[in-house]
Amino acid sequence: MTHVFFPAIKRARFLLFAAALLSVKVNAQQIAPSYPLITHDTYFSIWSATDKLNASVTKHWTGANQSLIGIIKVDNQYYRFLGKQADAYKSILPAADESNYTVKYTEQQPDNNWTSVKYNDNGWKSGAAPFSDNQSEAKTLWASKDIWMRRVFEITNPNLDNLLLKIYYDDNVEVYLNGQDIYHTTGWTNKFVFLDLNNAIKKNLKKGKNVLAIHCANTAGGAYLDAGIVQKIISADKKKIRLASQKAVCLTATQTKYDFTAGGVDLQVKFISPLLLSDLNLVSRPVSYVTFNATSNDGKTHDVQVYFGASSDVAVNTSKQEVAASVANTSNLKLLKTGTTSQPVLQKKGDDLRIDWGYFYVGAPNDNTTQQFITSSETSGIAAFLNNKVQSTGSVKGNSLELNTVLNLGKVSSSSKEKFIELGYDEQYMVQYFHHNLRPWWNKDGNSSIEQQLETAYNDYNSVVEKCNAFDKQMYQEAVAAGGEDYAKLCDLAYRQSVAAHALVQSPKGEILFLSKENFSNGSINTVDITYPSAPMYLMYNPDLLKGMLNGIYEYSESGKWQKPFPAHDLGTYPLANGQTYGEDMPVEEAGNVVIATAAIAKAEGNANYAKQHWKELSIWVDYLSKAGLDPTNQLCTDDFAGHLARNANLSVKAIVAIGAYGMMADMLGQKDTAEKYIAMAKDFAQKWMQLADAGDHYALTFNDKNTWSQKYNLVWDKVLHLNIFPQSVYEKEVKYYLTKQNKYGLPLDSRKTYTKSDWIMWTATLANDKATFEKFVTPVYKYATETPTRVPLSDWHETTDGKQVGFQARSVVGGYFMKMLDEKLNK
């Protein structure tokens, strides 16, 4: 949902911590917080967190490493243009994710010398790591506040360099080596972190017996503890590789393009994810292209090869999971394939997770200019390429394997040469929907294969790229016309991110399901208050996809599984859509959301046929809004970041607009009496609202506190649907007031805090009567996107004073940026 429960404060703290880990400074212009490279769905989604493509390891949107490496060989010199080799480690004292180990522990305050090697811990308990209060994760259950752990180990050679503490702790932790404090902090992590403590560890590590002693205090929420010591491996091959010089980067709706110079050759690299929403088969096909176009820049002819390496980490949740990799060639393609050996299909649910079932593919033309091979983590593919020891391989098992491709471009002169590879993912089953495992849309009937999809993508390359170029150009021009250059660039930023936060499948009834994941919030699937802000982009380009966001919610109620007089909040926790798992309802919020979204479909399509299919449920929900919507009680809503509110004026607006929208749909269906009744009711409520919320030069956040204000972004649907429920003067008064409240990076959400939601700003800005005023709201948001120090896929929840992420990232709600374009399309 677009709010967080207060128990989720830990998650907010972690997001800030993770953001710091992802923050890498480079000397290049920032045009995005993070750059989309491969974007298909919430699992197959790879990004670059730095402005220079070769300045950081490429990552899944959650921040987990999913390494892609690109090196160009020009004559006898090597230049890295893509990614960065992920740090490799050798375990000195393995953590529990690598090797089982047992320690002594106590949950009672020990004596002061408990950290010493000589301490007598015979009275302590023995237990296997990890320690956690989560029974599904723990090998030893830890349910108390504090735990003290002693791990005794032997070292034969303490003279080691590049030593790091590998630790996963929740919450506050103190770490001692042989009685000496080597690390302590407050806070928590939700995964292993590697802390450079080389000096502290070397100073205290001894030949023979050692003890790693740790105290961890669980102050709130979950509990977890596991730790070890590793040695960072420094590769000698890095010295042979120079960095290609990045000259430019360009981001459009479906493509991210980079220009490099590598000695005497200019190289353009394009990442193309052809998410053209009018073609569901193409949107669903989980295949991206990476193209390499080389041209001599010095008038000479050069021998050119391109190396591309992809980690099997794309197909795992954690890098320690065992994978198998093999050759899977077709007639036109050389293919490498990898996936976990366990294949736990749809066995995990939650937020900060990656897929660990199905298979990842790397494809290239099946001719004598292409070489492919697989390497283990011990035998580097880069080293093989550098030392000209590329050899074909069969099947390999291990972890963090490398799928390596070498493209020989031959002699490159002033005439450019281009080759491309394909990256694909076969999820086999994408989601579980009311206990039915559903295949992806491209294989909804079970009569296709990923090899066929890769072949089709190979054969369609030229036509697909042409379509992408045309769409990118048209979308940008329309966005500029609607809202200016900054607005258009934000729409480019939002497009792929929004689409890739969904799964496209077909329901057992044959309906479209376009199911969102609530990324870095709580992991819910098909959250209604994620659908609502996302809607404008899909109304622009294919309303059937918005139906796909609503169909499951309607079925949940119409089947009798959900019997309350308002819609459910969600259908479960991604990827399991078996019924609401969120702990609290949002009655007015979700009723208003679904009614308005359905009315928007009617407006976009020019008929209310979809509404007619669900008229019974719509009528129940609008009846609820007519009784509970004008002056809402204290209840959960989407703007509860700073706490619950009763008598929320913006929530009331949503209910009023929804009632009017229901009247509009009734009119389209020829139900004149019903239309008149609800349109009149909405207009009457609007007049009452103006009195209840009136605070002089603006309208208040709540009806009972006139010393407050808030963005009334829900008003935008009155304008976009042309309902004429609220007088124009309401828009004008609010817009004028908002302009006095803006900060450097945008308009705050309301008077309680200085943070904001950028999707709501775009809706609020659309209330403006003219383009110039609209742009006054957009410019600070664009400034945020291009200056934020938090280098993660675009966060929709940021601080307006310093541009830092507050929470959330990679969410579909940035589809809401298209509201201004939608208004232009429907009304002008």
ZIFEN-V515114 format. One record per residue. N is the residue number from 1. OMEGA is omega in whole degrees, -180 to 180 (NA if undefined). Layout:
((N,OMEGA) (N,OMEGA))
//
This chain:
((1,-176) (2,172) (3,174) (4,172) (5,-178) (6,172) (7,-180) (8,178) (9,177) (10,-179) (11,179) (12,178) (13,-180) (14,-180) (15,178) (16,178) (17,180) (18,179) (19,179) (20,179) (21,-178) (22,-173) (23,-179) (24,-178) (25,175) (26,-179) (27,177) (28,-179) (29,178) (30,174) (31,178) (32,174) (33,176) (34,-169) (35,180) (36,178) (37,179) (38,-174) (39,179) (40,176) (41,-172) (42,178) (43,-178) (44,-168) (45,-174) (46,-172) (47,171) (48,-173) (49,-179) (50,-178) (51,173) (52,-175) (53,-177) (54,-178) (55,-177) (56,173) (57,176) (58,-169) (59,164) (60,-176) (61,178) (62,-178) (63,177) (64,180) (65,170) (66,-164) (67,166) (68,-179) (69,176) (70,178) (71,175) (72,175) (73,178) (74,-172) (75,-179) (76,-180) (77,-176) (78,-180) (79,176) (80,180) (81,-176) (82,172) (83,-179) (84,-180) (85,178) (86,177) (87,178) (88,-174) (89,171) (90,-177) (91,172) (92,175) (93,-171) (94,170) (95,-172) (96,177) (97,179) (98,-174) (99,177) (100,174) (101,-179) (102,-179) (103,169) (104,-179) (105,174) (106,176) (107,177) (108,-179) (109,-179) (110,176) (111,-175) (112,-177) (113,-177) (114,-178) (115,-175) (116,176) (117,-174) (118,-177) (119,179) (120,-179) (121,-179) (122,-180) (123,180) (124,176) (125,172) (126,-180) (127,179) (128,175) (129,4) (130,175) (131,-179) (132,173) (133,178) (134,-174) (135,-179) (136,-179) (137,-171) (138,164) (139,169) (140,-177) (141,178) (142,-175) (143,-179) (144,180) (145,-173) (146,172) (147,175) (148,-173) (149,175) (150,179) (151,-180) (152,-178) (153,-179) (154,176) (155,178) (156,-180) (157,-178) (158,-176) (159,-177) (160,178) (161,174) (162,-178) (163,-180) (164,171) (165,175) (166,-172) (167,177) (168,-174) (169,179) (170,17) (171,-172) (172,-171) (173,171) (174,-176) (175,-179) (176,173) (177,-179) (178,174) (179,-178) (180,179) (181,179) (182,179) (183,171) (184,-179) (185,169) (186,-177) (187,-175) (188,171) (189,172) (190,175) (191,177) (192,171) (193,-178) (194,-173) (195,-178) (196,-179) (197,-174) (198,-177) (199,-178) (200,-179) (201,-180) (202,-178) (203,-172) (204,-180) (205,-176) (206,172) (207,-178) (208,-172) (209,177) (210,175) (211,171) (212,-176) (213,-174) (214,170) (215,178) (216,-180) (217,177) (218,-175) (219,-180) (220,174) (221,-175) (222,179) (223,-180) (224,175) (225,174) (226,-177) (227,175) (228,177) (229,-179) (230,175) (231,179) (232,-179) (233,179) (234,-177) (235,178) (236,-177) (237,-178) (238,-177) (239,-179) (240,-171) (241,173) (242,174) (243,170) (244,-178) (245,180) (246,-177) (247,-177) (248,171) (249,-179) (250,-178) (251,176) (252,-174) (253,-174) (254,-173) (255,168) (256,-172) (257,180) (258,175) (259,-179) (260,165) (261,179) (262,-177) (263,-177) (264,-177) (265,169) (266,-177) (267,170) (268,179) (269,-180) (270,172) (271,-174) (272,171) (273,-169) (274,-177) (275,180) (276,-165) (277,178) (278,-177) (279,-175) (280,178) (281,178) (282,177) (283,-175) (284,-177) (285,-172) (286,-176) (287,173) (288,176) (289,167) (290,-175) (291,180) (292,-179) (293,-174) (294,179) (295,175) (296,179) (297,-177) (298,179) (299,180) (300,175) (301,-176) (302,171) (303,-173) (304,170) (305,176) (306,174) (307,176) (308,178) (309,179) (310,-178) (311,174) (312,176) (313,175) (314,-173) (315,-180) (316,171) (317,174) (318,-173) (319,-180) (320,178) (321,-180) (322,178) (323,171) (324,178) (325,-177) (326,176) (327,-179) (328,-173) (329,170) (330,-177) (331,-177) (332,-171) (333,162) (334,-175) (335,168) (336,-172) (337,176) (338,176) (339,-180) (340,177) (341,-177) (342,-180) (343,178) (344,-173) (345,177) (346,-178) (347,-179) (348,175) (349,178) (350,-169) (351,-173) (352,-177) (353,172) (354,-180) (355,175) (356,170) (357,-175) (358,-171) (359,178) (360,-176) (361,169) (362,-176) (363,177) (364,-178) (365,-178) (366,178) (367,-174) (368,175) (369,-177) (370,171) (371,176) (372,179) (373,-177) (374,176) (375,177) (376,179) (377,180) (378,-177) (379,-172) (380,174) (381,178) (382,179) (383,178) (384,179) (385,-178) (386,-175) (387,177) (388,179) (389,180) (390,-180) (391,176) (392,-178) (393,174) (394,-178) (395,179) (396,173) (397,179) (398,172) (399,-176) (400,174) (401,179) (402,173) (403,-170) (404,177) (405,175) (406,178) (407,179) (408,178) (409,177) (410,-179) (411,-179) (412,179) (413,180) (414,173) (415,-174) (416,173) (417,-176) (418,170) (419,179) (420,170) (421,177) (422,172) (423,-178) (424,178) (425,176) (426,179) (427,-178) (428,171) (429,-175) (430,-176) (431,170) (432,-174) (433,-175) (434,173) (435,170) (436,174) (437,-174) (438,175) (439,174) (440,-176) (441,-177) (442,179) (443,-173) (444,179) (445,179) (446,-176) (447,176) (448,177) (449,179) (450,177) (451,177) (452,179) (453,178) (454,177) (455,179) (456,179) (457,178) (458,-179) (459,-177) (460,-171) (461,-174) (462,-178) (463,179) (464,179) (465,178) (466,178) (467,179) (468,179) (469,-179) (470,-180) (471,-179) (472,-179) (473,-178) (474,-179) (475,-179) (476,-180) (477,180) (478,179) (479,177) (480,-179) (481,-178) (482,-170) (483,177) (484,-174) (485,-179) (486,179) (487,-180) (488,179) (489,176) (490,177) (491,175) (492,180) (493,-172) (494,-165) (495,-177) (496,180) (497,-177) (498,-178) (499,-173) (500,175) (501,-178) (502,167) (503,179) (504,-178) (505,175) (506,-179) (507,176) (508,177) (509,179) (510,-180) (511,173) (512,169) (513,179) (514,-164) (515,-179) (516,167) (517,-179) (518,-172) (519,178) (520,171) (521,171) (522,174) (523,179) (524,176) (525,177) (526,177) (527,-176) (528,-180) (529,160) (530,177) (531,-174) (532,179) (533,-180) (534,-166) (535,-172) (536,-177) (537,-177) (538,172) (539,178) (540,-165) (541,174) (542,-179) (543,178) (544,179) (545,173) (546,173) (547,179) (548,175) (549,-176) (550,-173) (551,-179) (552,178) (553,177) (554,-178) (555,180) (556,179) (557,-174) (558,178) (559,-177) (560,179) (561,177) (562,-169) (563,180) (564,-174) (565,176) (566,-176) (567,173) (568,175) (569,-174) (570,176) (571,180) (572,177) (573,-174) (574,6) (575,-176) (576,-177) (577,-176) (578,180) (579,-174) (580,175) (581,179) (582,-169) (583,-176) (584,180) (585,176) (586,-166) (587,-178) (588,-178) (589,-173) (590,175) (591,178) (592,-179) (593,-175) (594,180) (595,-179) (596,-180) (597,179) (598,177) (599,179) (600,175) (601,179) (602,179) (603,-177) (604,-177) (605,180) (606,176) (607,-178) (608,-178) (609,-180) (610,177) (611,-179) (612,179) (613,-173) (614,-172) (615,-179) (616,-180) (617,178) (618,-178) (619,177) (620,-176) (621,179) (622,175) (623,176) (624,-179) (625,-180) (626,-179) (627,-171) (628,-169) (629,-174) (630,-178) (631,-170) (632,174) (633,178) (634,-177) (635,179) (636,173) (637,-171) (638,-178) (639,-175) (640,-180) (641,-178) (642,177) (643,178) (644,178) (645,165) (646,174) (647,-178) (648,-174) (649,-180) (650,176) (651,176) (652,177) (653,-180) (654,180) (655,-178) (656,179) (657,179) (658,178) (659,177) (660,179) (661,175) (662,176) (663,177) (664,180) (665,177) (666,178) (667,180) (668,179) (669,178) (670,179) (671,-170) (672,-179) (673,178) (674,180) (675,-179) (676,-178) (677,-173) (678,175) (679,177) (680,178) (681,-180) (682,-180) (683,177) (684,178) (685,-180) (686,178) (687,178) (688,179) (689,-178) (690,177) (691,-178) (692,-174) (693,-173) (694,177) (695,178) (696,-177) (697,177) (698,176) (699,-168) (700,173) (701,178) (702,-178) (703,-174) (704,180) (705,-175) (706,177) (707,-179) (708,173) (709,177) (710,173) (711,178) (712,-174) (713,179) (714,177) (715,-172) (716,-179) (717,174) (718,179) (719,-174) (720,179) (721,178) (722,-177) (723,-179) (724,178) (725,-180) (726,176) (727,177) (728,-178) (729,178) (730,178) (731,-174) (732,180) (733,-178) (734,-179) (735,179) (736,-179) (737,-179) (738,-178) (739,178) (740,-173) (741,-176) (742,172) (743,-175) (744,-175) (745,172) (746,-179) (747,177) (748,-179) (749,176) (750,-172) (751,-176) (752,-176) (753,179) (754,176) (755,-175) (756,170) (757,-173) (758,177) (759,179) (760,177) (761,-180) (762,178) (763,179) (764,-180) (765,-179) (766,175) (767,-178) (768,-178) (769,-175) (770,-176) (771,-177) (772,178) (773,176) (774,-177) (775,177) (776,177) (777,-175) (778,-175) (779,178) (780,178) (781,176) (782,177) (783,175) (784,-176) (785,-175) (786,178) (787,-177) (788,177) (789,-178) (790,-169) (791,177) (792,174) (793,-168) (794,175) (795,179) (796,-179) (797,-175) (798,180) (799,-175) (800,-179) (801,-177) (802,176) (803,-180) (804,173) (805,172) (806,178) (807,177) (808,172) (809,175) (810,-175) (811,-178) (812,-172) (813,177) (814,169) (815,177) (816,177) (817,-175) (818,-178) (819,-180) (820,177) (821,179) (822,178) (823,178) (824,-177) (825,-174) (826,-171) (827,179) (828,NA))
//
